[in-house]
Amino acid sequence: MKVKVIPVLEDNYMYLVIDEHTREAVAVDVAVPKRLLEIAGREGVSLTTVLTTHHHWDHARGNAELVRLQPGLAVMGADERICALTRRLVHGEELRFGAIHVRCLLTPGHTSGHMSYFLWEDECPDPPALFSGTLQPGARPPPPPLSSPGDSLSVAGCGWRLEGTAQQMYQSLAETLSNLPPQTKVFCGHEHTLSNLEFAQKVEPCNDHVRAKLSWAQKRDEDDVPTVPSTLGEELLYNPFLRVVEEPVRKFTGQVAPAQVLEALCKERASFQHTSEPLQPQARALLALQWGLLSVPQQK
């Protein structure tokens, strides 16, 4: 299994997953379809399926054009709001593409229909992979950022909680994703590693794993190189949203119950984002309109 990391838009990632024996390929979160097809052509693969983590425009906006350019393509996801959806998936469903197995993991919080995808090959020494879209727990930020930091699980973070409860987000992170093998490679939806680690350092200033990862990420940023993937085992060492039962994280939030710790972290992360990365008013208004926080005036 080969994964092509494709940076698009301002800070998004889309992915091309290739079965190197059959040359069949699956795309994850198509935002720029022509670029995807160009890379697929260069790799000499047959693109058969699109897996979409959630319906937001920066993860699903390319589906319709891709289907137009390549008729017969299957577009899969858990939310009927996903553009050009041809098959709705459910939690626990398993798919297969060549030798690649896919387990669909419903991870609500960022959106109610957010699906993460766990991929592996039988009898293969390579570690499995998790495509987590936007899992980064956050209360609805005031105002929201232009894109959500990671969507579900990201490097050292996760996605804004736009739909659902803190308990649902906690279950998505702690019960669904944290129980996967620690060697699992995490491919997230956004490049927000640097700001995520800066926040993680605020939460746990004495965490040596945070300090080392931040130094590494700063060098990657200087070289303009992606920081994905991380591994799930690494995330458990420095991602505060996966460390809600650890005493330093509880102390930072002033909470004890895991879901309440997570809720407090989300609010702190939103405030940190707003302070360190303010948006222009036009960007705030555009995102608020896309997420339904503003209504469109009715025509008279």
Phi, psi and chi 1 to 4 in degrees:
 res  aa     phi    psi   chi1   chi2   chi3   chi4
   1 MET       -  123.2 -179.0  170.3   65.3      -
   2 LYS  -115.6  134.8  176.2 -178.8  179.6 -179.1
   3 VAL  -116.3  121.9  178.9      -      -      -
   4 LYS   -95.5  120.5  -64.1  -72.1  -67.0 -175.9
   5 VAL   -89.9  122.1  178.6      -      -      -
   6 ILE  -122.4  102.6  -51.4  171.5      -      -
   7 PRO   -70.3  134.7  -16.3   31.2      -      -
   8 VAL  -143.5  165.3  -69.1      -      -      -
   9 LEU    53.5 -145.2  -54.4  179.2      -      -
  10 GLU   -79.9  -45.2 -178.0  179.7   -6.6      -
  11 ASP  -150.2   19.5   55.9   29.1      -      -
  12 ASN   -84.5  160.9  -83.4   70.3      -      -
  13 TYR  -124.7  135.6  -72.9  118.7      -      -
  14 MET  -116.5  162.1   61.3 -178.0 -177.6      -
  15 TYR  -133.8  147.9  -61.9   99.3      -      -
  16 LEU  -119.5  115.7 -173.3   66.5      -      -
  17 VAL  -103.8  124.4 -175.7      -      -      -
  18 ILE  -119.5  128.6  -58.8  168.9      -      -
  19 ASP   -81.9  110.7 -178.9  -33.8      -      -
  20 GLU   -72.3  -12.9  -64.4 -167.3  -89.0      -
  21 HIS   -88.0  -48.3  -62.4  -68.4      -      -
  22 THR   -90.1  -16.3   65.8      -      -      -
  23 ARG    65.3   21.2  -53.4  -52.5  -65.7  169.1
  24 GLU   -82.0  145.6 -179.4  178.4   -1.2      -
  25 ALA  -133.4  147.7      -      -      -      -
  26 VAL  -124.3  134.9  177.0      -      -      -
  27 ALA  -101.4  147.7      -      -      -      -
  28 VAL  -122.1  124.6  179.9      -      -      -
  29 ASP    56.3   75.2  -77.3   -2.5      -      -
  30 VAL   -82.3  114.8  177.4      -      -      -
  31 ALA  -108.2  -33.2      -      -      -      -
  32 VAL  -128.3   89.1 -175.4      -      -      -
  33 PRO   -64.2  -38.7   19.8  -31.8      -      -
  34 LYS   -64.8  -36.3  -70.6 -176.4  178.7  177.6
  35 ARG   -67.5  -39.4 -176.1  171.0 -176.7 -171.9
  36 LEU   -60.7  -46.6  177.1   71.9      -      -
  37 LEU   -65.7  -34.4  -70.1  175.8      -      -
  38 GLU   -62.5  -44.0  175.9 -172.1  -15.4      -
  39 ILE   -70.4  -38.9  -67.5  172.4      -      -
  40 ALA   -60.9  -41.1      -      -      -      -
  41 GLY   -65.1  -40.1      -      -      -      -
  42 ARG   -65.8  -33.7 -168.7 -175.1  -47.9  149.3
  43 GLU   -80.9  -13.7  -68.5  -71.5  -34.5      -
  44 GLY    69.6   40.3      -      -      -      -
  45 VAL  -115.3  161.9  -62.4      -      -      -
  46 SER  -103.6  110.2  173.8      -      -      -
  47 LEU   -80.1  121.8  179.6   63.8      -      -
  48 THR  -115.7  -25.4   62.9      -      -      -
  49 THR  -146.7  147.7  -54.7      -      -      -
  50 VAL  -116.8  127.5  172.6      -      -      -
  51 LEU  -105.1  122.1  -62.7  175.7      -      -
  52 THR  -112.6  128.4  -56.4      -      -      -
  53 THR   -74.7  -38.2   58.6      -      -      -
  54 HIS  -162.5  174.6   61.5  -65.9      -      -
  55 HIS   -85.5   -6.3   72.9  -77.8      -      -
  56 HIS   -60.1  146.6  -73.5  164.7      -      -
  57 TRP   -56.8  -34.6   72.3  -82.7      -      -
  58 ASP   -78.0   -1.1   55.9  -30.1      -      -
  59 HIS  -117.7  -18.0  -64.5  -99.8      -      -
  60 ALA  -130.7   -0.7      -      -      -      -
  61 ARG   -67.2  -22.6   72.5  174.7 -157.9  164.9
  62 GLY   -86.8   -5.4      -      -      -      -
  63 ASN   -60.0  -48.1  -70.3   -7.8      -      -
  64 ALA   -62.2  -45.5      -      -      -      -
  65 GLU   -67.8  -37.3 -176.7 -179.8    1.1      -
  66 LEU   -63.2  -41.2 -173.4   61.3      -      -
  67 VAL   -66.1  -35.2  169.8      -      -      -
  68 ARG   -67.1  -40.3 -178.9 -177.3   63.8   81.0
  69 LEU   -74.9  -27.3  -65.7  171.2      -      -
  70 GLN  -135.5   80.8 -169.2  158.7  -39.5      -
  71 PRO   -59.2  146.7  -23.2   34.0      -      -
  72 GLY    91.7   -3.6      -      -      -      -
  73 LEU   -68.8  137.1 -158.8   63.7      -      -
  74 ALA   -86.8  130.6      -      -      -      -
  75 VAL  -116.9  116.8  177.9      -      -      -
  76 MET  -120.4  148.8  -57.8 -177.3 -173.3      -
  77 GLY   180.0  178.4      -      -      -      -
  78 ALA   -99.7   -9.3      -      -      -      -
  79 ASP  -116.6  127.2 -163.3  -37.6      -      -
  80 GLU   -65.9  -12.1   61.5 -174.1    8.0      -
  81 ARG   -78.9   -8.2  -65.5  172.1  -68.1 -179.6
  82 ILE   -67.5  130.7  -68.3  171.5      -      -
  83 CYS   -63.5  133.9 -178.3      -      -      -
  84 ALA    63.7   24.9      -      -      -      -
  85 LEU   -62.0  130.7 -172.2   70.5      -      -
  86 THR  -110.7  -18.3   62.8      -      -      -
  87 ARG  -148.5  124.1  176.9  175.4  169.4 -177.0
  88 ARG   -91.3  127.4 -170.0  169.9 -179.5  179.4
  89 LEU   -97.1  158.0  -57.6  170.5      -      -
  90 VAL  -124.5  160.6  -62.0      -      -      -
  91 HIS   -60.0  132.6  177.4   68.8      -      -
  92 GLY    87.9   -9.0      -      -      -      -
  93 GLU   -65.7  144.1 -174.1  170.3   -6.2      -
  94 GLU  -119.4  139.3  -65.9 -161.9   -0.3      -
  95 LEU  -121.9  166.6  -47.3  168.6      -      -
  96 ARG  -144.4  134.3 -174.1  160.0 -177.8  172.5
  97 PHE  -129.3  103.8  -55.5   97.3      -      -
  98 GLY    61.6 -125.0      -      -      -      -
  99 ALA   -90.2   -1.3      -      -      -      -
 100 ILE   -90.2  123.5  -59.7  172.4      -      -
 101 HIS   -93.6  145.2  -63.2  -94.2      -      -
 102 VAL  -129.7  125.4  179.8      -      -      -
 103 ARG  -108.8  127.7 -178.7  175.7  -59.1  141.6
 104 CYS   -89.4  124.6  -56.0      -      -      -
 105 LEU  -120.6  108.4  -57.9  173.1      -      -
 106 LEU   -70.2  122.2 -170.0   63.4      -      -
 107 THR  -129.8   71.7   45.2      -      -      -
 108 PRO   -68.6  156.9   26.7  -35.0      -      -
 109 GLY   148.5  -65.7      -      -      -      -
 110 HIS   -63.4  -49.1  179.4   62.3      -      -
 111 THR  -134.5  161.2   69.0      -      -      -
 112 SER   -69.1  -24.2   58.4      -      -      -
 113 GLY  -110.0   30.5      -      -      -      -
 114 HIS   -75.7  126.5 -168.0  -71.3      -      -
 115 MET  -118.4  128.5 -173.0   72.9   84.6      -
 116 SER  -100.3  155.3  -62.0      -      -      -
 117 TYR  -125.0  123.0  -59.6  100.4      -      -
 118 PHE  -104.7  119.0  179.0   67.5      -      -
 119 LEU  -118.1  141.1  -80.0   64.7      -      -
 120 TRP  -156.2  166.1   77.0   96.7      -      -
 121 GLU  -122.7  139.6  -69.3 -179.5  -78.2      -
 122 ASP   -68.4  144.3  -68.6  -28.8      -      -
 123 GLU    51.7   42.5  -60.0  178.5    3.2      -
 124 CYS  -124.2  131.6  177.9      -      -      -
 125 PRO   -71.7  -17.6   26.5  -34.0      -      -
 126 ASP   -69.4  144.5  -64.7  -25.8      -      -
 127 PRO   -69.6  156.5   23.9  -32.6      -      -
 128 PRO   -70.1  172.1   24.9  -31.7      -      -
 129 ALA  -130.8  144.6      -      -      -      -
 130 LEU  -120.2  124.7  175.8   71.8      -      -
 131 PHE  -103.8  107.3  -65.4   87.1      -      -
 132 SER  -104.3    1.2   57.6      -      -      -
 133 GLY    54.7 -115.2      -      -      -      -
 134 THR  -121.1   68.9  -51.1      -      -      -
 135 LEU  -101.6   90.5 -108.6 -176.5      -      -
 136 GLN  -138.7  107.4  174.8  165.7  -11.0      -
 137 PRO   -62.6  127.2   13.6  -16.0      -      -
 138 GLY  -155.6  138.6      -      -      -      -
 139 ALA   -67.8  160.0      -      -      -      -
 140 ARG   -57.3  114.6 -177.4  169.5  -67.0  170.9
 141 PRO   -76.3  151.5   25.4  -29.4      -      -
 142 PRO  -114.3  101.2   29.1  -21.0      -      -
 143 PRO   -84.5  170.0   33.6  -36.6      -      -
 144 PRO   -71.5  151.9   24.9  -31.5      -      -
 145 PRO   -73.2  164.9   27.6  -32.1      -      -
 146 LEU   -62.3  -32.6 -176.4   58.9      -      -
 147 SER  -140.8  154.7   57.8      -      -      -
 148 SER   -83.4  137.5   43.6      -      -      -
 149 PRO   -69.2   79.0  -14.6   26.6      -      -
 150 GLY   111.3  -37.3      -      -      -      -
 151 ASP    90.5  -64.4  -71.1   -1.1      -      -
 152 SER  -113.3  -88.4  174.8      -      -      -
 153 LEU  -110.6  130.4  177.4   67.1      -      -
 154 SER  -127.2  177.8   62.9      -      -      -
 155 VAL   -65.4  113.0 -178.4      -      -      -
 156 ALA    67.5   14.0      -      -      -      -
 157 GLY  -158.6 -158.8      -      -      -      -
 158 CYS  -165.2 -169.4   60.6      -      -      -
 159 GLY  -100.9  154.9      -      -      -      -
 160 TRP   -58.5  136.6  -57.8  117.9      -      -
 161 ARG   -82.2   97.2 -179.5  173.5   58.7   80.5
 162 LEU   -96.2  -29.3  -58.3  176.0      -      -
 163 GLU  -135.9  138.4  -59.6  171.7    3.7      -
 164 GLY    98.5 -176.7      -      -      -      -
 165 THR  -109.5  166.9   66.2      -      -      -
 166 ALA   -63.0  -34.4      -      -      -      -
 167 GLN   -63.7  -41.3 -177.3   63.4   33.8      -
 168 GLN   -63.1  -42.6  -74.4  177.9  -44.2      -
 169 MET   -64.6  -40.7  179.6   64.5   89.3      -
 170 TYR   -61.3  -44.1  171.0   69.1      -      -
 171 GLN   -63.2  -38.9  -70.8  172.0  -22.7      -
 172 SER   -60.7  -44.0  -66.5      -      -      -
 173 LEU   -80.8  -50.7  -70.5  168.5      -      -
 174 ALA   -82.6  -34.2      -      -      -      -
 175 GLU   -99.5  -35.2  -62.8  178.5   12.6      -
 176 THR   -89.2  -50.3  -57.1      -      -      -
 177 LEU   -89.7  -39.2  -60.9 -174.2      -      -
 178 SER   -66.5  -18.0  -66.2      -      -      -
 179 ASN   -86.7   -1.3  -71.2  -34.6      -      -
 180 LEU   -73.4  162.1  -63.6  174.3      -      -
 181 PRO   -56.1  138.1  -24.7   34.2      -      -
 182 PRO   -62.1  -23.6   19.8  -31.3      -      -
 183 GLN   -81.0   -1.9   68.7  -89.2   25.9      -
 184 THR   -57.6  128.8  -59.6      -      -      -
 185 LYS   -80.8  132.2  -68.6 -175.2  177.1 -179.0
 186 VAL  -103.8  116.0  179.0      -      -      -
 187 PHE  -108.7  106.3  -66.1   90.9      -      -
 188 CYS   -95.0  177.3   59.8      -      -      -
 189 GLY   -91.6  -12.1      -      -      -      -
 190 HIS  -141.2  153.9  -69.0  -86.3      -      -
 191 GLU   -96.5   87.9  179.8   57.2   62.2      -
 192 HIS  -128.1   24.5  -71.2  149.6      -      -
 193 THR   -60.7  -43.8  -59.5      -      -      -
 194 LEU   -62.7  -50.0 -159.9   54.6      -      -
 195 SER   -68.2  -33.7   62.1      -      -      -
 196 ASN   -61.7  -43.2  -74.5  -15.4      -      -
 197 LEU   -71.9  -32.1  -74.5  164.2      -      -
 198 GLU   -64.0  -38.8  -72.6  168.2   -9.9      -
 199 PHE   -68.9  -41.9  175.6   69.6      -      -
 200 ALA   -58.6  -36.5      -      -      -      -
 201 GLN   -68.1  -33.6 -171.0  170.9   55.6      -
 202 LYS   -64.6  -39.8  178.3 -177.6  177.6 -178.3
 203 VAL   -70.5  -45.1  176.7      -      -      -
 204 GLU  -128.5   77.6  -67.6 -171.5  -87.8      -
 205 PRO   -64.1  -18.1   20.3  -31.2      -      -
 206 CYS  -100.7    8.1  -63.7      -      -      -
 207 ASN   -82.5  110.2 -173.4  -36.4      -      -
 208 ASP   -65.5  -30.3  -70.0  -21.3      -      -
 209 HIS   -67.1  -38.9  -59.8  -71.0      -      -
 210 VAL   -63.9  -46.0  172.6      -      -      -
 211 ARG   -60.9  -44.1 -170.5  178.5  -60.4  112.5
 212 ALA   -68.0  -42.0      -      -      -      -
 213 LYS   -67.5  -36.6 -170.9   70.9  173.7 -177.2
 214 LEU   -63.9  -43.2  176.7   57.7      -      -
 215 SER   -61.0  -43.0  176.4      -      -      -
 216 TRP   -62.6  -44.4  174.2   84.8      -      -
 217 ALA   -66.9  -34.9      -      -      -      -
 218 GLN   -63.3  -39.2  -71.8  168.4  -24.4      -
 219 LYS   -67.4  -41.8 -179.5   63.4  167.7   61.6
 220 ARG   -61.8  -39.6  -58.1  -75.7  -75.6 -171.1
 221 ASP   -65.4  -42.2 -176.8   65.0      -      -
 222 GLU   -61.1  -35.6  -68.9  169.9    2.7      -
 223 ASP   -87.4   -2.0  -64.9  -21.3      -      -
 224 ASP    56.8   49.5 -164.6   25.3      -      -
 225 VAL  -119.3  137.3  178.3      -      -      -
 226 PRO   -58.4  149.5  -24.9   34.5      -      -
 227 THR   -99.4    0.6   60.3      -      -      -
 228 VAL   -93.2  149.6  -64.5      -      -      -
 229 PRO   -90.5  162.2   34.6  -36.2      -      -
 230 SER  -102.6 -169.4   61.3      -      -      -
 231 THR  -123.0  157.1   70.9      -      -      -
 232 LEU   -63.1  -37.7 -164.9   53.3      -      -
 233 GLY   -60.7  -40.4      -      -      -      -
 234 GLU   -65.1  -42.5  -68.0  170.6   -7.4      -
 235 GLU   -58.7  -36.4  -67.3  -63.6  -34.0      -
 236 LEU   -67.0  -15.9  -67.8  169.3      -      -
 237 LEU   -90.3  -28.1  -62.9  174.7      -      -
 238 TYR  -133.9   -7.7   53.4   63.9      -      -
 239 ASN   -87.2  110.5 -172.3  -31.4      -      -
 240 PRO   -61.0  -26.8   20.6  -31.5      -      -
 241 PHE   -75.5  -13.4  -62.6   98.0      -      -
 242 LEU  -103.7    3.9  -64.8 -179.7      -      -
 243 ARG  -120.1   32.7  -65.9  174.0   53.9   78.9
 244 VAL   -71.1  -11.8  -66.4      -      -      -
 245 VAL   -97.3   -2.1  -61.1      -      -      -
 246 GLU   -79.8  140.8  -59.3  -63.8  -29.9      -
 247 GLU   -59.7  -42.8 -176.5   56.7   32.3      -
 248 PRO   -61.9  -34.0  -22.6   34.1      -      -
 249 VAL   -73.3  -40.9 -178.7      -      -      -
 250 ARG   -60.9  -42.8  -72.9  177.8  169.7  179.1
 251 LYS   -63.4  -40.5 -175.9  176.8  179.8 -179.8
 252 PHE   -61.5  -39.6  174.6   81.4      -      -
 253 THR   -87.4  -21.4   62.7      -      -      -
 254 GLY    75.3   17.2      -      -      -      -
 255 GLN  -122.0  164.2  -57.7  -67.1  -28.9      -
 256 VAL  -121.0  -48.6  175.5      -      -      -
 257 ALA   -63.2  132.6      -      -      -      -
 258 PRO   -52.7  -45.3  -28.0   35.6      -      -
 259 ALA   -64.7  -34.8      -      -      -      -
 260 GLN   -72.7  -36.9  -67.4  175.3   -8.6      -
 261 VAL   -60.0  -44.4  173.8      -      -      -
 262 LEU   -62.5  -44.1 -175.7   58.3      -      -
 263 GLU   -60.1  -43.9  178.7   80.7   -2.7      -
 264 ALA   -65.3  -39.9      -      -      -      -
 265 LEU   -60.2  -41.5  -82.7  175.8      -      -
 266 CYS   -60.0  -44.6  -66.6      -      -      -
 267 LYS   -65.5  -41.2  -68.0  177.0 -180.0  177.6
 268 GLU   -64.8  -39.2  -70.8  -70.9  -20.1      -
 269 ARG   -66.6  -38.4 -179.3   63.4  175.9   91.8
 270 ALA   -64.2  -41.7      -      -      -      -
 271 SER   -66.2  -40.8  176.0      -      -      -
 272 PHE   -62.4  -43.0 -177.7   83.6      -      -
 273 GLN   -61.9  -45.3  176.5   91.9    1.6      -
 274 HIS   -64.7  -36.9  179.7   42.2      -      -
 275 THR   -73.7  -42.1  -58.3      -      -      -
 276 SER   -88.9  -23.8   61.3      -      -      -
 277 GLU  -136.6   63.7  -57.2  168.8   35.2      -
 278 PRO   -64.1  145.7   24.0  -33.3      -      -
 279 LEU   -98.4  154.2  -72.6  178.6      -      -
 280 GLN   -69.5  149.7  -63.9  -60.5  -42.0      -
 281 PRO   -55.3  -36.3  -25.5   33.9      -      -
 282 GLN   -64.5  -39.8  -60.8   92.5  -32.5      -
 283 ALA   -67.5  -39.1      -      -      -      -
 284 ARG   -62.0  -45.3  -65.1  175.9 -175.1  169.5
 285 ALA   -65.3  -40.1      -      -      -      -
 286 LEU   -62.5  -46.1  175.9   60.5      -      -
 287 LEU   -68.0  -39.4 -169.8   64.1      -      -
 288 ALA   -61.3  -38.0      -      -      -      -
 289 LEU   -67.3  -42.0 -178.0   61.1      -      -
 290 GLN   -64.1  -35.6  -69.8  167.3  -15.7      -
 291 TRP   -91.9    6.7  -75.1   -9.4      -      -
 292 GLY    78.5   17.4      -      -      -      -
 293 LEU   -83.7  -14.9  -55.2 -179.1      -      -
 294 LEU  -121.7  144.8  -61.8  177.2      -      -
 295 SER   -96.2  150.8   59.2      -      -      -
 296 VAL   -89.4  126.8  179.6      -      -      -
 297 PRO   -58.2  138.2  -21.1   31.9      -      -
 298 GLN   -75.5  140.2  -63.4  -66.2  -39.0      -
 299 GLN   -71.4  134.9  -64.5  -76.0  -20.1      -
 300 LYS   -95.1      -  -67.3 -173.5  176.7  179.6
